[in-house]
Amino acid sequence: MNRLLRCLARAKRGSNRRNRIKAAMARLKAREADRRKDWVEKTSTDLARRFEVIAVEDLDVRAMTRSAKGTIGAPGAGVRHKAGLNRGILANGWGQLAARLEHKAPGRVIRVNPASTSQTCNPCGHRAPENRESQAVFRCVACGHQAHADVNAARNIRDTAVGRTVAARGALQPVGGAVNREPQSLLLPA
């Protein structure tokens, strides 16, 4: 793609060569979109067939991929980095996967609020920003539990989906209220 962009920059406007380069870029982007759609379809079908309950983070992908350019008076900071992050998020098709899962497994997909899942210790339920040492390292300041931050957050999301919520003040609490289809936490993968 970068090679085609460089060729496009050198091509004269309105020329046949420029039109051929644009068509080649469009074919490349279409193949990329087809690959992404194929992956989403295969993955969502596999998950819907294998699992009784599917928990996903209720991420607002549209808000996450909003531009950081700001205004003329107050320009944004790190605009190029944010643009790269946006491309990465959109290229992975997070929103498409969650939508297709809801179509293929109606009533079995649970959207979990992602707030504080990465700062809450899964074994003891202690929540503090200090628990998250870095992007990858999670170390609880209360009990000393250490794990990969994404694994710890995934366990919190799983526990919330099967009927335990992570309270804002700390300990894990059972969810109240009637549930038509209650999953068995023993059957869910750890």
C-alpha positions as CSV (number, residue, x, y, z in Angstrom):
1,M,0.0,0.0,0.0
2,N,2.8,2.4,0.8
3,R,4.4,1.7,-2.5
4,L,1.2,2.6,-4.3
5,L,0.8,5.8,-2.2
6,R,4.3,6.9,-3.3
7,C,3.4,6.1,-6.9
8,L,0.2,8.0,-6.6
9,A,2.0,11.1,-5.3
10,R,4.3,11.1,-8.3
11,A,1.5,10.5,-10.9
12,K,0.1,13.4,-12.8
13,R,-3.4,14.4,-12.0
14,G,-6.0,13.1,-14.5
15,S,-3.5,10.7,-16.1
16,N,-4.3,7.1,-17.0
17,R,-1.4,5.9,-14.8
18,R,-3.0,7.7,-11.8
19,N,-6.3,6.1,-12.5
20,R,-4.7,2.6,-12.6
21,I,-2.9,3.2,-9.3
22,K,-6.2,4.3,-7.7
23,A,-7.9,1.2,-9.0
24,A,-5.1,-1.0,-7.6
25,M,-5.4,0.7,-4.2
26,A,-9.1,0.2,-4.2
27,R,-8.7,-3.5,-5.0
28,L,-6.2,-3.8,-2.1
29,K,-8.5,-2.1,0.3
30,A,-11.4,-4.3,-0.8
31,R,-9.3,-7.5,-0.3
32,E,-8.4,-6.2,3.2
33,A,-12.1,-5.6,4.0
34,D,-13.1,-9.0,2.7
35,R,-10.4,-10.7,4.8
36,R,-11.6,-8.8,7.9
37,K,-15.3,-9.8,7.2
38,D,-14.3,-13.4,6.6
39,W,-12.4,-13.5,9.9
40,V,-15.3,-12.0,11.8
41,E,-17.8,-14.5,10.3
42,K,-15.6,-17.5,11.0
43,T,-14.7,-16.4,14.5
44,S,-18.3,-15.4,15.5
45,T,-19.6,-18.7,14.2
46,D,-17.0,-20.7,16.1
47,L,-17.7,-18.8,19.4
48,A,-21.5,-19.1,19.0
49,R,-21.2,-22.9,18.5
50,R,-18.8,-23.6,21.3
51,F,-20.0,-21.4,24.2
52,E,-23.2,-21.1,26.1
53,V,-22.4,-17.6,27.4
54,I,-20.3,-15.1,25.5
55,A,-19.0,-12.0,27.4
56,V,-17.7,-9.0,25.5
57,E,-16.6,-5.6,26.7
58,D,-19.2,-3.0,25.8
59,L,-16.7,-0.7,24.1
60,D,-17.8,2.4,22.3
61,V,-15.7,1.9,19.2
62,R,-17.0,5.0,17.5
63,A,-16.0,7.2,20.4
64,M,-12.6,5.4,20.7
65,T,-11.8,6.1,17.1
66,R,-12.8,9.7,17.1
67,S,-10.2,12.1,15.7
68,A,-7.8,13.9,18.0
69,K,-7.0,16.8,15.7
70,G,-8.8,19.4,17.8
71,T,-9.5,22.9,16.4
72,I,-7.4,25.7,14.9
73,G,-7.3,27.5,18.2
74,A,-6.6,24.4,20.3
75,P,-4.9,21.8,18.1
76,G,-4.9,18.2,19.4
77,A,-1.8,16.5,20.9
78,G,-0.4,13.3,19.4
79,V,-2.7,13.4,16.4
80,R,-0.5,11.1,14.3
81,H,-0.3,8.5,17.1
82,K,-4.0,8.7,17.6
83,A,-4.6,8.2,13.8
84,G,-2.5,5.1,13.9
85,L,-4.3,3.7,16.9
86,N,-7.7,4.4,15.2
87,R,-6.5,2.5,12.1
88,G,-5.5,-0.4,14.2
89,I,-8.8,-0.5,16.1
90,L,-10.9,-0.3,13.0
91,A,-8.7,-2.9,11.2
92,N,-9.4,-5.5,13.9
93,G,-13.2,-5.1,13.5
94,W,-14.1,-5.1,17.2
95,G,-17.5,-3.6,16.6
96,Q,-18.3,-6.0,13.7
97,L,-17.4,-9.0,15.8
98,A,-19.7,-8.0,18.7
99,A,-22.5,-7.3,16.3
100,R,-22.2,-10.6,14.5
101,L,-22.0,-12.5,17.8
102,E,-25.3,-10.9,18.9
103,H,-26.9,-12.1,15.6
104,K,-25.6,-15.6,15.8
105,A,-26.0,-16.2,19.5
106,P,-29.1,-14.2,20.5
107,G,-29.7,-13.9,24.2
108,R,-26.3,-15.5,25.0
109,V,-24.1,-12.4,24.5
110,I,-23.5,-10.3,27.6
111,R,-22.0,-6.9,27.1
112,V,-20.0,-6.0,30.2
113,N,-19.2,-2.4,31.2
114,P,-15.4,-2.2,30.9
115,A,-15.0,0.5,33.5
116,S,-12.4,-0.5,36.2
117,T,-12.0,-4.1,34.9
118,S,-8.3,-3.5,34.3
119,Q,-7.8,-1.9,37.8
120,T,-9.7,-4.5,39.9
121,C,-7.9,-7.5,41.3
122,N,-9.7,-10.7,40.3
123,P,-9.0,-12.8,43.4
124,C,-9.6,-10.2,46.1
125,G,-11.7,-7.5,44.3
126,H,-9.6,-4.6,45.4
127,R,-9.7,-1.7,42.9
128,A,-7.1,0.9,42.7
129,P,-5.3,2.7,39.8
130,E,-2.0,1.7,41.4
131,N,-2.8,-2.0,40.7
132,R,-2.0,-1.4,37.0
133,E,1.8,-0.9,37.0
134,S,2.0,-0.7,33.2
135,Q,0.2,-1.6,30.0
136,A,1.0,-5.3,30.6
137,V,1.7,-5.8,34.3
138,F,-1.0,-6.1,37.0
139,R,0.0,-6.3,40.6
140,C,-2.5,-5.9,43.4
141,V,-1.4,-3.5,46.2
142,A,-3.7,-5.2,48.7
143,C,-3.1,-9.0,48.2
144,G,0.0,-9.1,46.0
145,H,-1.7,-11.0,43.2
146,Q,0.3,-10.6,40.0
147,A,-0.9,-11.4,36.4
148,H,-0.9,-10.0,32.9
149,A,-3.2,-7.0,33.0
150,D,-5.3,-8.2,30.0
151,V,-5.8,-11.7,31.6
152,N,-6.9,-10.2,34.9
153,A,-9.3,-7.9,33.1
154,A,-10.7,-10.8,31.1
155,R,-11.3,-12.8,34.3
156,N,-13.2,-9.8,35.7
157,I,-15.3,-9.6,32.6
158,R,-16.0,-13.3,32.7
159,D,-17.0,-13.2,36.4
160,T,-19.3,-10.2,35.8
161,A,-21.0,-12.2,32.9
162,V,-21.6,-15.3,35.0
163,G,-23.3,-13.5,37.8
164,R,-20.7,-11.8,40.0
165,T,-20.2,-8.1,39.7
166,V,-17.1,-6.2,40.6
167,A,-18.2,-3.6,43.1
168,A,-16.8,-0.1,42.9
169,R,-15.7,-0.3,46.6
170,G,-14.0,-3.6,46.4
171,A,-15.4,-7.1,47.1
172,L,-17.1,-9.3,44.6
173,Q,-20.9,-9.4,45.1
174,P,-23.6,-11.6,43.6
175,V,-26.0,-9.9,41.1
176,G,-29.6,-9.8,42.3
177,G,-32.7,-10.3,40.2
178,A,-34.2,-13.0,38.1
179,V,-32.2,-14.5,35.3
180,N,-34.0,-16.6,32.7
181,R,-30.8,-18.4,31.7
182,E,-28.2,-18.7,34.4
183,P,-24.8,-20.0,33.2
184,Q,-22.9,-22.5,35.3
185,S,-19.6,-21.0,36.3
186,L,-18.0,-24.5,36.5
187,L,-18.7,-25.0,32.8
188,L,-17.1,-21.8,31.6
189,P,-13.4,-21.9,30.7
190,A,-11.0,-20.4,33.1
